């Protein structure tokens, strides 16, 4: 089994705060998998943006721009 960067208890809290009365182990684990997958795409894009700008440091603006396709607002 692959190690995770995000805690499972945080996934339970997110689902509960979103209105779930009960949360299955499988749903919390799947949410974690999906969030990590999206985070990896955003992070890679942010690194590319900072590199394209000639920087070694990834800035908040890189992450914000990279996350645009995933944000509702």
C-alpha positions as CSV (number, residue, x, y, z in Angstrom):
1,X,0.0,0.0,0.0
2,X,1.2,3.5,-1.0
3,X,1.9,5.9,1.8
4,X,-0.2,9.1,1.9
5,X,0.7,12.7,2.5
6,X,-2.7,13.6,4.0
7,X,-4.3,12.3,7.1
8,X,-7.4,10.2,6.9
9,X,-9.0,11.9,9.9
10,X,-9.0,15.2,8.0
11,X,-11.0,13.6,5.2
12,X,-13.6,12.5,7.8
13,X,-13.8,16.1,9.1
14,X,-14.1,17.5,5.6
15,X,-17.0,15.2,4.7
16,X,-18.7,15.8,8.0
17,X,-18.4,19.6,7.6
18,X,-19.9,19.2,4.1
19,X,-23.0,17.8,5.7
20,X,-22.5,14.0,5.8
21,X,-24.2,12.4,8.8
22,X,-22.1,9.3,8.5
23,X,-18.8,8.7,6.6
24,X,-17.6,5.3,5.5
25,X,-13.9,4.4,5.6
26,X,-13.9,3.9,1.8
27,X,-15.3,7.3,1.1
28,X,-12.7,9.0,3.3
29,X,-10.0,7.0,1.7
30,X,-11.3,7.8,-1.8
31,X,-11.6,11.6,-1.0
32,X,-7.9,11.5,0.2
33,X,-6.9,9.7,-3.1
34,X,-8.7,12.3,-5.2
35,X,-7.4,15.3,-3.3
36,X,-3.8,14.0,-3.5
37,X,-4.2,13.4,-7.2
38,X,-5.5,17.0,-7.8
39,X,-2.8,18.4,-5.5
40,X,-0.1,16.7,-7.5
41,X,-1.4,18.2,-10.8
42,X,-1.6,21.6,-9.2
43,X,1.9,21.3,-7.7
44,X,3.5,20.2,-10.9
45,X,1.8,23.0,-12.8
46,X,3.0,25.6,-10.2
47,X,6.5,24.3,-10.4
48,X,6.4,24.7,-14.2
49,X,5.1,28.2,-13.8
50,X,7.9,29.2,-11.4
51,X,10.5,27.6,-13.6
52,X,9.1,29.4,-16.7
53,X,9.4,32.7,-14.8
54,X,13.0,31.9,-14.1
55,X,12.5,31.2,-10.4
56,X,13.5,28.3,-8.2
57,X,10.9,29.3,-5.6
58,X,7.3,28.4,-6.1
59,X,5.2,31.3,-4.9
60,X,1.6,31.5,-3.8
61,X,0.6,33.2,-7.1
62,X,1.9,30.1,-9.0
63,X,-0.3,27.8,-6.9
64,X,-3.3,30.1,-7.3
65,X,-2.9,30.3,-11.0
66,X,-2.3,26.5,-11.3
67,X,-5.4,25.8,-9.2
68,X,-7.7,27.9,-11.3
69,X,-9.2,24.9,-13.3
70,X,-10.1,23.3,-10.0
71,X,-11.7,26.3,-8.2
72,X,-15.3,27.2,-8.3
73,X,-14.8,30.9,-7.8
